[in-house]
């Protein structure tokens, strides 16, 4: 039988497992039914400490956006532009980043925004209005320059995949405020990111905690309405029969936690048919709101990101605990001005609208918004010697990252990179410490949020990390 680990607020099920395996097995089936009536595994739970953030929207920029060309300008690169040098291999970098290189200046203009005059890419005209609510962190370092491993690391703490995603850990620790909607929702781009669904897997946690991806095109969720010949009463009777069969089987095999997850997934699907159609109905928003986000834009990329950002707001205001919005297309080895330029044009209006909308409704105080890619980009390029094909390679020692709301500092720059942007040099921390900090802002202690799997207690930070105190207001 699988051993379970007591969390800070143990459930009755955990107590039974630890007080006597025989008694726990006998009583478990009855308790499951009563637990489900109160939300089951996903019932709201208190955190380890008080926190402002009740939910999180994680804006994942897949492909590795350049910090140098977005939120961390480097004037020194103008002096070094096209200067040749030889770069030695270091612990962070792969072969693409070594050998003969050319420094590359940013093709973008920058503007000062906010009370402190924080420099950001001038293309971000709408986002400039939000700078006073944002904390830009320049000290974060990744450890991989390969997309799948770096994405897994950012999302799960494990570069090789197979472990629970951040959203899974958060919902495991806090449950959800709405039992009629998934607790952890993923809004992917047109294609899944590299590494696929492993980026939002429940890993070794029970299946209740896996992310639920919604479709990026057409109806976000299919089959929300039953066929006309199937009535609600018939549906309920079918589910009741399935429930009785599954519970009977579970009574004989109480160690199979997947059965409880299967039962709850059927019941959640039934409840979602009542609430999900309204939650995902973007057309219910006012014309002014839709225009603010960019819904209906002539640019299909703006429209797509706008719909997902607006949907993220609608989900968190309905009690969904963790929403991840994925925007791909940042892998700019060539033509960075064109490639990054189109990405910046596409995200500017929707993401600015999301921050403004959350602030307008009072949700920004209790919603942590995170913006990050899996790594940054290098201040140099090894294969472009001139013309318009300037790009940048993958860069782990420095990367862009910002947070807003939910107890994060506002209108601040924390940390710094060197004069070319190659590496972080102030308030330097690895990704595991960022994970510890995000959990802390959500009211969770990484050292106490553990689950016994594969022979040891496991946690998001893998081997333990420390809080980045500068990122807590």
N, C-alpha and C positions, 0 to 999 in steps of 0.2 A: 504494500500500500504506500502511496506517495506521502512522504512527510511534508507537513505544512509548517510554515513559520509564522509565529505571532507577530503582527504589526503593532503599531502604537495603540491602535484601537481594535483589539481582537474581536472577531465575530463569535457568536455562540458556536458556530461550526468549528472554528479554530480551537476553541476551548475544549470541545468534545474530542477532537482528534488528539489533543495533548493530555487530557485527563484520563483517557482510557480508550484504546482503539476498539475494543469490543463494544462498549457502550456507545461510542461515537458512531459506529457503523449501524447499530440498531436505531439510534435516534435521528440519524442524518436525514433519512427520507422524509420524515414528518416535518423537520425543520426547514427543509428545502421549500416545501409548499408555502410555509408561512413567510420565509424570507422572500420568496418571489412576490408574494402579495405586497411586500414593502419595497420592491425594487430589486430584490435578490442581490447578486454579486455587485450590481451597479448602483445599489442604493447610496444616497449621499452619505459621505463619511467626513468627520472632522479631520483637519490636517494636523500636523505635528506642532504647528505654531500659528498665530494669527497672521494673516496675509491679506493684502488688498486685492490681489488677482484671484478671481473666481474661474476664469476661463482664459484660454490662450489661442491666438491666431498666429500660426507660424507661416510666414511668407517665404517659401523656399525657391531661390533663384538657381535652378539647375543648370550646371555647365561651368560654374566658376566665374562670377562677375568680377571685373577688375576694380579693386579698391582705388587704384591710381586714377581711374577715369570716372569715378562716381563720387566718392565722399572723402578722398584723401589725396588731394592734388600734390604733385611734386615738381615745383618750378626748376629744380636742379636738372631734371631730364632734358629741359630745353637747351641747356649748356652742353649736355652730353650726347645730344641726338646724333645717331648713326656712328658714334664713336665705337670702334671695335675693341674688344677685350676677350680674354679667355677666362671662362668660369670653371672653377674646380667643383667637383661633385661634393655634396655635403649630405648629412643624414636625412634631409628633407626631400631631396630632389632626385628625379629620375634622369635618364640619359638625355631626354629632350632638352634639359636645361643646362647642359654642360658643353664644353668646347668653345668654338668661336661664336661670339655673340655680338649683337649691336644694341646699344641703348636706343630706346624708342620714346620720344616725348608724347604726351597726350595730345590727340588732335582736337580735344574739346576745350571750350572756354568754361570758366568757373565763375560763380557769383557768390556774394556774401548774403546770408539770409539769417533771420532771427535777431534777437537782441544782442547776441555775442558776435554776430557777423560770421557764422560758421560757413566755410566754403563748400559748396556742392556744385555738381555739374549744372551748367546754365540751362540745359534742356529740361531740368526738373522745375518748371515754372510753377506748377500747382503745389508740388511737394515743398517748395520753398516756404509756403505759408504755414507748414506744420513743423518746421525745424525746432521751434521752442518747446515742442512736446516730445522731442526725440533725444535719445542718448546714443551718440556714435561711439562705438568701442573699437579702437585701433590696435589693441594688444593681443587679439586672438590668433592662435596658430593651429593649423591642421597638421596631420602627420602623414598624409598620403597625397600624391598627385595623380592618382588614377580615379576616374570618375566613380565607378561602382563602389570601390572600397572607401573612398572619401565620403560618398553619400551615406553608406551604411554607418560610417563612423559618426557623422553629424546627426543622423536620425536615430541611431540605436546604441551608440557608444562602442560598437564592435565593428571593426573594419571588415570582418569576414561574413557579416550577416548572421541571421538566425536568432538574434536576440530581440527583445521587445523594443518597440519604438518609444520615443519620448511620450507620445500621446497615450500609449498603452500604460506606461508607468504612471502617468498623471491620473488616468481613469482608475487604475488599480488602487491608487492611494486615496482618491477623493470621490470616486463614483461619479454619478451624473445627476443633474438637477431635473432632468426630463426623461422619464422611463419610456416615453413613446417615440423617442428619437435615438439614433445611435449616439453613444457618448463620445466617440472619436471618429471624425469625418475627414476624408481626404478629397480635395478637389483638384484632380490632376489636369495637366495640359492635354493637348490633342493625343499625345502618346505618353505612356508611362515613363518615368525617369529611368536612367540606367540602374540596374539592380531590381527593377520592377516592384512588385508588391512586398518584397522583403523590407522595403523602406517604411512600411507601416504595419509590419507583422506584430502579432502578440508574442512571438517567440515561445519561450517556455512558460509564459503566463497562461492562465485559462483562456479559452477562445472568446470569452465575453469581451476581452480587452483589445481585440484586433481592430485596426482602422477599417472604416467602411468607405470605399471609394465611390463617388458619384460620377456619372458620365459627363464629359466635357462638352458634348454636342448632343443636341436634341433634348429629350426629357432626361433630367439628371438621374431619375430612378424609373426603371421599367416596371410594368405590371402593378402599378399602385392601385389600379381599379380592377376588381375582379370581373370576370366575364358576366354579361347581363343575366345569364341563366343560373348563376351561383349567387344565392342570397347571403346576407350577413349571418342569418341563423344557420344556414348550411355550413358556412365557413367555420363558425364557432363550434358546431358539432364535430366537424372534421378535426379541428385542433384539439378538442376535448378528447376524442378517441386516440389521437396520436399521443397526447399527454398521458393518458392512462397506460397505454402500451409502453411508453418510454419510462414512466415511473415504476411500472412493474419490473421492467428490466433493470432499472437502477437499484431497486430494492434488493435484487439478487447480486448486483455488482456495484456496491456503493463507492468503490475506489475509482470508478470511471467518471472523472469530472466532466469529460466531454459530453456525457449524456445530459447533465444539467445545462450545459451551454446550448446544446441542441434544442432542448425544451424552450429555453428562454429565447432563442433565436426565432423559433416559430411564433411565440407569443409576441415578440417585438415586431415581427413582420406584420402581424395582424393589427397591432396598435398603430404601426406606422401608416397604414392605409387611411387612418382617420386624421392624423396630424401632419404627416410628411407633405401631402399635396399642397397644403396651405403654407408650410414652411418654405418650400422651394418655389413658390409662385412669385417670381420677380415682377410680373405684370401688376401685382397688387400695390406696388410702390407708386408714389406720386410721380408725375412726369418730371418735376423738378429734381427729385432724388435720382431718378434714372439718368437724367442728363448730367447731373453732377458726377456720377460714376463713369459715364461714357457708354451706358447701355444703349444700343441702337446706333453706335458710331459707324461711320462709313468705313473705318478701319476695322476689319474683322478681328485683329489681334486685340485692339482696345476693347471691343465689345466682349470678347471672350474673357479677358481678365476682369473687366468691369462686372460681368455677371457673377464670376466666382467670388470677387471681393464683396459684392452686395449680398450674395448668398451666405458668405461667412458671417457677416453682421447679423443676418436674420437667424442663423443657427445659434450663435452665442446668446442672442437676446432671448432665445427660447430654451436655454439651459444646456445646450451642447457644451461639453467641457473643453474639447480640443479640436480645432479645425486647422488643417494644413492646406494652404493654397500653393500649387506648384506652377512656376513660370519657367519654361525651358528656353533654350536658344542663346545661352551666354558663353558658349565655347568658342571664343573669338581668336583663333590662331591667325586668321587673315582678316583684312579689311575691318579693323576694330571700329573705325569711325562709322562705317555703315552698319555693322552688325550690332555693336553696343548702342549705337544711336537709335536704331529701330526698337531695341528692347526698352531703352529709357523713354522713348516716346510712348510706347505701349503701356508701361506701368505707371507713368507719372500721374495721370488723371485718376485712374481707379484707386491707387493706393493712397493718394492724398485725400480722395473722397472718403475712403474707409476711415482714416484717422479723424477727419473732420466730423463724419457722421457719428462715430463712437463718442467723440467729445460732445457733440450736440445733444446726444441722448443720455449723457452721463455714464455711458458704458466704458469709456476709456479708463476711468479710475479703477475698474475691476476687471479689465481685459488687458492681458499682456500681449502686445503685438511684437513679433520678432521678424527681422528681415536678415537673411543670410544665404550664402552659397556654400558649396562644399569646400572651396578653397578660393584664394585670390588669383591674381595673374601677375606675371613677372614684369619688371621694368625694362626688359630687353627681349629680343627675339633672335633666334639663331639662323633663320633661313630667309629672311627678307632683307635685302640690302638697299632698297630705295623704292621710289614710286609711291603708289597709293595702297600697296598691299601690306602695310604695317599691321602687325597683330601682336599678341602676347601669348606666352606659354603658361602652363599651370604653375602656381606658386603656393606652397604650403606655409612658409614662415610668416606670411602676412595675408590678411583677408578682410573683406568688408563685413561689418556686422553692426546692426543697430536695433534698439528696443524702444518701445513707447508704451506709456500707461502702466497699469498694474503694479505700481510700487517701484518702477525704474526711475532713475534721475531724468530730469527734463532739461532740454536745451544745453546739453553738456557734451564735451569731447573727453573721453577717458582713454588714456594710453597714447602711444605714438609709434610710428614706424621710422626707419632711418631716412636719410635724405633722398634716396632713390625709390623707397617703398618696397625694397626687397624683403626686409624682415622687421618684425615688431621689436621695439627696444624699450618701451616703457609699459608698466602694468601688464607684463607678458604672462599669458596663461594658456594652457592647452584646452582642447575641447571638453575634456572631462570636467574641468572646473566651470566651464560655461554651463554644462548640464547640471552640476550641483547648484549653480546660481539660479537657473530657471526653475528648478524644483523648489528652491527656497522661496522665490517670489510667488510661487503657487501655494506656499504653506507646507511644503514637504521637506523632510530631512533625508538626503540621499543615504546617509549611514543607517537610518532606521527603516527606510523603504526597501526591504529586502524580500527575496523569494528563494526558497531552497530548490535548487535544480542542479542535476548532474553532479551531485556530491558536495555542493557547497552553497552557502548563502550568496545570492547574486544581487547586484544593484546596477543602476543605470551607468554610473561612472566606472564600472568594471572592477577597479582595484582601489576605489576611494579617491576623492578629490577634495579640494578646498573651495570655500566660498570666495567669489570675487567681490569683496566688500564695497569696492568703488561703484559697483553696478546696482547697489541697493540704496534707494533714497532714504 
